Each structure stands twice: as structure tokens, then as C-alpha cells.
Amino acid sequence: MVRLFIAINLPPETRCEVVAAVESLRQAAPELAWVREPLIHLTLKFLGDQPPEMVSELQRSIDGVAARHRELIMELEGIGAFPNFRRARVVWLGITPEARLELLHHDLEVACALSRAAKQVGFHSDFVVRSIDLMQSERSPQGSTYTVLHAAPMRSG
């Protein structure tokens, strides 16, 4: 079995911006299990444990969805914590609503809730989404590692 999810991987410069934006939170709550910078991504769909033979079928499905969608600019805005910053269990990044991203997510759901109950930290960044990635997640005592199994390019322009 392979543990899979579909994601948008943030460009390195955007991941660095995110890390810098949450640095004060990391210092205030070092006991939390913070995601390492290379692993920061947007999960579009968590697939869980799947048989290895599913990978090629998922690749074809993701390729089909990606081919129907143009690249888009995704804006990250705001950082919050759930249930709150004092007792944070999850720190999240806000995404500015974008109809094309919602349609992309919908199409991925067809092919194969986030509660904002906390205040936000000021943050804003944007980047061009150029691919939809099929990811494998492997757990270990040192933490999770993610591997891109397939990157489905979106139409440019």
C-alpha cells in the first residue's frame, strides 16, 4: 500500500515567505510539531492508503483534469490557529477565494472544512499554480516525507 494525496506544491520562495511569516509563532510554541519548509503544500485531496497499481490510474485522471484547467494565481493570505493561538493544535494558511481553484478542486473530487475559528496573523503571498501533483506520504519516527510521484502540468496562458 502507498499513502497518497493530491497537492499543489508551493514554490520554494513562497515556502520561505511562509516560514518567515510564522517564525514568531514557532518561537512562541516550539513544542508544536511544525511542518518542515520543504513539505509545505496545499492538499487538494487526501487519498489515504492505496494499492500501488492505483498510481497509474490516478496519474491518468489527474492529467485529464490538469489538461482542462489553465494555470492560475493562488493568493495566500492570513495565518491562523485552531482552536486558537494559545492552544494551537493546527496552524493554517488562508487562501483567497478563487473560483478557478474551487472548480479545479471540484473536478479532482469528481475524477478520483476548514473551520476558521481563530484570529489571523497578517500575511499575503501569491504564485502561479503550474501543476497538480500526485504525492506519496511516508511516515517515520523522524516525521513524514513527501515524494512527488507525478506532476500533471496545467495549460499555460
Secondary structure, 3 states (H helix, E strand, C coil): CEEEEEEEECCHHHHHHHHHHCHHHHHHCCCCCCCCHHHCEEEEEEEEEECCCHHHHHHHHHHHHHHHCECEEEEEEEEEEECCCCCCCEEEEEECCCHHHHHHHHHHHHHCCCCCCCCEEEEEEEEEECEEEEEEEECCCCCCEEEEEEEEECECC
